[in-house]
Amino acid sequence: MNGYRRLSECEGIVVMKTGENNYMLQLRNISMIFAKDTVDEVTALENVNLDVREQDFITIIGSNGAGKSTLLNIIAGVFPPEKGGSIIIAGDDVTNLEEHKRAAYVGRVWQQPEVGTAGKLNLEENLSLALLRGKPRKLEMAINKKRRQIFRDALSMLELGLENRLSTPIGTLSGGQRQALALLMATISKPDILLLDEHIATLDPKTAQTVLRLSDMIIRRERMTTIMVTHNMEIALHYGNRLVMMHKGRIVVDMGEAEKEALTIGDLVAAFEQAAGEQFNDDSVLLSQH
């Protein structure tokens, strides 16, 4: 467990900072309060600070209610942070940029395959929409011979036989095929940041491993800066070059590749308990999917 550190409230949680000019994402003083000033008020994020370098592949883990998905929603522009927070992507301050405009910077895959794909459209129509996401639409056909070849080439690397099914309606695909397509759609336009929001949670174990393998392959090949939320500690330890643990809306552990490679799940639980100051009691996070 050597190398991990407890992040105290006064530190500002700026970690792994060895340079100033190659951060792909910077989060500063990010807080999110739901139902503010009501009896149902909940603080989902509290003063989160995070620096993400180009080509970082960060896995984020934590129990239910830790703030993981809320953090991705903030990055994607689903809602803005509380006043005083800022979001910098590729050097641009996007804090006040609406979600549809933030799509030029961010690709995302959700838990449910149907969320990231349009079931009434076919494969090439879905991919065409994804290719144009966040870009100005020109007065030209969305699908042409050149784009069809781009789509076939992209689909062929999935090794699922989808490159010969461009006219197939998305709704007829299996859950795994659809999620693999959602992954391709999130990355085909080469976004600055890829967000994977527990994107294998609803898949059976075998299909989940296929989608994880495809995710890792695309991330490595495209050298994509990625944040992946997972409920599984083994996956968090196995994938990526950096691991973040969240608890009650705060980052409590942030470790690099060399540190996490030396850890077991037991070590990671102990690191969490020392940093959070309480016992880890979410058994679902400990389950293996390998």
C-alpha positions as CSV (number, residue, x, y, z in Angstrom):
1,M,0.0,0.0,0.0
2,N,3.0,2.3,-0.2
3,G,2.4,5.3,-2.4
4,Y,-1.3,6.0,-1.8
5,R,-2.1,9.1,0.2
6,R,-5.0,10.3,2.3
7,L,-6.4,13.5,0.8
8,S,-7.3,15.9,3.6
9,E,-9.9,18.6,3.3
10,C,-7.3,21.4,3.3
11,E,-5.1,20.0,0.6
12,G,-7.4,20.9,-2.3
13,I,-6.8,17.4,-3.7
14,V,-4.5,18.4,-6.5
15,V,-2.6,15.2,-7.3
16,M,0.0,13.8,-9.7
17,K,1.0,17.3,-10.7
18,T,4.3,17.3,-12.5
19,G,3.6,19.8,-15.2
20,E,1.2,22.6,-16.2
21,N,0.7,22.4,-20.0
22,N,-0.6,18.9,-20.8
23,Y,-3.8,18.6,-18.8
24,M,-6.7,17.4,-20.8
25,L,-9.2,18.0,-18.0
26,Q,-9.0,20.2,-14.9
27,L,-11.8,20.3,-12.3
28,R,-11.7,23.1,-9.7
29,N,-13.9,23.4,-6.6
30,I,-16.6,21.2,-8.1
31,S,-19.7,20.9,-5.8
32,M,-23.2,19.8,-6.6
33,I,-26.2,20.1,-4.3
34,F,-29.6,18.6,-5.3
35,A,-32.9,20.0,-4.0
36,K,-31.0,22.9,-2.5
37,D,-32.6,24.8,0.4
38,T,-35.3,22.1,0.8
39,V,-35.8,19.3,3.3
40,D,-34.5,16.9,0.6
41,E,-31.2,18.7,0.1
42,V,-28.4,16.3,-0.8
43,T,-24.7,17.2,-1.4
44,A,-23.6,14.9,-4.2
45,L,-20.2,16.5,-4.7
46,E,-18.2,18.6,-2.3
47,N,-15.2,20.7,-3.5
48,V,-13.8,18.1,-5.9
49,N,-10.5,19.0,-7.6
50,L,-9.0,16.8,-10.2
51,D,-6.2,17.1,-12.9
52,V,-6.4,14.7,-15.8
53,R,-3.4,14.4,-18.1
54,E,-3.5,13.7,-21.8
55,Q,-3.9,9.9,-22.3
56,D,-4.8,9.2,-18.7
57,F,-7.1,6.3,-18.2
58,I,-8.7,6.8,-14.8
59,T,-10.9,4.2,-13.1
60,I,-13.3,5.7,-10.5
61,I,-14.8,3.4,-7.8
62,G,-16.9,4.0,-4.8
63,S,-20.1,2.8,-3.1
64,N,-23.6,4.0,-4.2
65,G,-24.1,7.7,-3.5
66,A,-20.3,8.4,-3.6
67,G,-20.8,10.9,-6.5
68,K,-19.3,9.0,-9.3
69,S,-22.0,9.4,-12.0
70,T,-22.7,12.9,-10.8
71,L,-19.1,13.8,-11.5
72,L,-19.4,12.5,-15.0
73,N,-22.6,14.4,-15.5
74,I,-20.8,17.6,-14.5
75,I,-18.0,16.9,-16.9
76,A,-20.5,16.2,-19.7
77,G,-22.5,19.3,-19.1
78,V,-25.7,17.6,-18.0
79,F,-25.9,20.3,-15.2
80,P,-23.5,23.0,-14.1
81,P,-21.5,22.9,-10.9
82,E,-22.3,25.1,-8.0
83,K,-21.1,28.7,-8.2
84,G,-17.3,28.9,-7.9
85,G,-16.6,25.7,-9.7
86,S,-14.8,25.5,-13.0
87,I,-14.3,22.9,-15.8
88,I,-11.4,23.2,-18.2
89,I,-11.2,20.8,-21.2
90,A,-8.2,20.9,-23.6
91,G,-7.4,24.4,-22.3
92,D,-11.0,25.7,-22.8
93,D,-13.2,26.8,-19.9
94,V,-16.4,24.9,-20.7
95,T,-18.0,25.5,-17.3
96,N,-21.0,27.3,-18.7
97,L,-21.2,25.5,-22.0
98,E,-24.5,23.7,-22.6
99,E,-24.5,19.9,-22.9
100,H,-25.1,19.7,-26.7
101,K,-22.1,22.1,-27.2
102,R,-20.0,20.2,-24.7
103,A,-20.5,17.1,-26.9
104,A,-17.7,18.5,-29.2
105,Y,-15.3,17.7,-26.3
106,V,-16.9,14.7,-24.6
107,G,-17.9,11.2,-25.7
108,R,-19.9,9.1,-23.3
109,V,-21.2,5.5,-22.9
110,W,-24.0,4.9,-20.4
111,Q,-25.0,1.8,-18.5
112,Q,-27.9,1.1,-20.8
113,P,-27.1,0.4,-24.4
114,E,-30.3,2.0,-25.6
115,V,-29.4,5.4,-24.1
116,G,-26.4,5.9,-26.3
117,T,-28.0,4.6,-29.5
118,A,-31.1,5.5,-31.5
119,G,-33.2,2.3,-31.8
120,K,-35.3,3.5,-34.7
121,L,-32.3,4.2,-36.9
122,N,-29.9,1.7,-38.5
123,L,-26.2,1.3,-37.9
124,E,-25.0,3.8,-40.5
125,E,-27.5,6.4,-39.5
126,N,-26.4,6.1,-35.8
127,L,-22.7,6.3,-36.8
128,S,-23.4,9.3,-39.0
129,L,-25.0,11.2,-36.2
130,A,-22.1,10.3,-33.9
131,L,-19.6,11.5,-36.4
132,L,-21.2,14.9,-36.6
133,R,-21.8,15.2,-32.9
134,G,-20.8,18.7,-31.7
135,K,-20.0,19.9,-35.2
136,P,-21.8,22.3,-37.5
137,R,-24.1,20.5,-39.9
138,K,-23.3,21.3,-43.6
139,L,-25.8,21.1,-46.5
140,E,-24.6,17.8,-47.7
141,M,-25.8,14.2,-47.4
142,A,-25.1,12.8,-43.9
143,I,-24.3,9.4,-45.4
144,N,-22.1,8.9,-48.5
145,K,-19.8,6.4,-50.0
146,K,-16.7,7.8,-48.2
147,R,-18.5,7.7,-44.8
148,R,-19.8,4.2,-45.4
149,Q,-16.3,3.0,-45.8
150,I,-15.2,4.8,-42.6
151,F,-18.1,3.1,-40.8
152,R,-17.2,-0.3,-42.2
153,D,-13.6,0.1,-41.2
154,A,-14.5,1.2,-37.7
155,L,-17.0,-1.6,-37.2
156,S,-14.7,-4.3,-38.6
157,M,-12.3,-3.8,-35.7
158,L,-15.0,-4.8,-33.3
159,E,-14.9,-8.3,-34.9
160,L,-18.7,-8.7,-34.4
161,G,-19.6,-8.9,-38.1
162,L,-21.4,-5.6,-38.0
163,E,-19.4,-4.0,-40.9
164,N,-21.7,-5.9,-43.3
165,R,-24.9,-4.8,-41.5
166,L,-25.0,-1.1,-42.0
167,S,-28.7,-1.1,-42.9
168,T,-29.6,-3.2,-39.8
169,P,-32.0,-1.4,-37.3
170,I,-30.2,-0.9,-34.0
171,G,-33.2,-2.3,-32.1
172,T,-32.6,-5.7,-33.6
173,L,-29.0,-6.0,-32.1
174,S,-28.2,-7.8,-28.9
175,G,-27.3,-5.8,-25.8
176,G,-23.6,-6.5,-26.2
177,Q,-23.6,-5.6,-29.9
178,R,-25.5,-2.4,-29.1
179,Q,-23.1,-1.4,-26.3
180,A,-20.1,-2.1,-28.5
181,L,-21.7,0.2,-31.1
182,A,-22.4,2.8,-28.4
183,L,-18.7,2.7,-27.6
184,L,-17.8,3.2,-31.2
185,M,-20.2,6.0,-31.5
186,A,-18.7,7.7,-28.5
187,T,-15.2,7.6,-29.9
188,I,-15.6,7.9,-33.7
189,S,-15.4,11.7,-33.6
190,K,-12.2,11.6,-31.5
191,P,-13.5,13.5,-28.5
192,D,-11.0,15.1,-26.0
193,I,-12.5,13.0,-23.1
194,L,-14.2,9.6,-23.1
195,L,-16.6,8.9,-20.2
196,L,-17.5,5.3,-19.5
197,D,-20.3,5.3,-16.9
198,E,-20.5,1.8,-15.6
199,H,-21.0,0.8,-19.2
200,I,-20.9,-3.0,-18.6
201,A,-23.1,-3.0,-15.5
202,T,-26.2,-4.4,-17.4
203,L,-24.4,-7.0,-19.5
204,D,-23.9,-10.6,-18.7
205,P,-20.3,-11.5,-17.5
206,K,-19.1,-12.9,-20.9
207,T,-20.5,-9.9,-22.9
208,A,-19.2,-7.5,-20.3
209,Q,-15.6,-8.9,-20.8
210,T,-16.0,-8.5,-24.5
211,V,-17.0,-4.9,-24.2
212,L,-14.3,-4.2,-21.7
213,R,-11.7,-5.7,-24.0
214,L,-13.0,-3.5,-26.9
215,S,-13.0,-0.4,-24.7
216,D,-9.4,-1.0,-23.7
217,M,-8.3,-1.7,-27.3
218,I,-10.0,1.5,-28.6
219,I,-8.6,3.6,-25.7
220,R,-5.1,2.4,-26.3
221,R,-5.2,2.6,-30.1
222,E,-6.7,6.1,-30.2
223,R,-4.7,7.2,-27.1
224,M,-7.8,8.6,-25.6
225,T,-8.1,10.4,-22.3
226,T,-10.6,8.3,-20.4
227,I,-12.6,8.2,-17.1
228,M,-14.3,5.0,-16.4
229,V,-16.7,4.6,-13.5
230,T,-17.0,1.0,-12.2
231,H,-18.6,-0.8,-9.2
232,N,-15.9,-3.5,-9.4
233,M,-12.6,-3.2,-7.5
234,E,-10.9,-5.9,-9.6
235,I,-11.7,-4.1,-12.8
236,A,-10.6,-0.8,-11.3
237,L,-7.2,-2.4,-10.4
238,H,-6.8,-4.2,-13.7
239,Y,-7.6,-1.3,-16.2
240,G,-6.2,2.1,-16.6
241,N,-3.1,3.9,-15.4
242,R,-4.7,5.6,-12.4
243,L,-7.3,4.8,-9.8
244,V,-9.6,7.2,-7.9
245,M,-11.9,6.3,-5.0
246,M,-14.8,8.5,-4.0
247,H,-16.8,8.7,-0.8
248,K,-19.6,11.0,0.1
249,G,-19.0,13.3,-2.8
250,R,-15.3,13.6,-2.3
251,I,-12.1,12.1,-3.7
252,V,-10.4,10.2,-0.8
253,V,-7.8,8.1,-2.7
254,D,-5.9,8.9,-5.9
255,M,-3.1,6.5,-7.0
256,G,-1.0,6.0,-10.1
257,E,-0.3,2.8,-12.1
258,A,2.8,1.6,-10.2
259,E,1.0,2.0,-6.9
260,K,-2.2,0.2,-7.9
261,E,-0.5,-2.6,-9.7
262,A,1.1,-3.7,-6.4
263,L,-2.3,-3.8,-4.6
264,T,-4.8,-6.6,-3.9
265,I,-8.5,-5.9,-3.4
266,G,-7.8,-6.2,0.3
267,D,-5.1,-3.6,0.2
268,L,-7.5,-1.3,-1.7
269,V,-10.2,-1.7,0.9
270,A,-7.7,-0.9,3.6
271,A,-6.6,2.2,1.7
272,F,-10.2,3.3,1.4
273,E,-10.9,2.7,5.1
274,Q,-7.8,4.6,6.2
275,A,-8.6,7.6,3.9
276,A,-12.3,7.7,4.5
277,G,-12.1,7.1,8.3
278,E,-14.8,4.4,8.2
279,Q,-15.4,0.8,7.3
280,F,-16.0,-0.2,3.7
281,N,-19.4,-2.0,3.6
282,D,-20.5,-2.3,0.0
283,D,-20.0,-5.9,-0.9
284,S,-21.2,-5.4,-4.5
285,V,-18.0,-3.5,-5.2
286,L,-15.9,-6.5,-4.2
287,L,-17.5,-8.9,-6.6
288,S,-15.3,-10.2,-9.5
289,Q,-16.3,-10.1,-13.1
290,H,-13.2,-11.8,-14.4
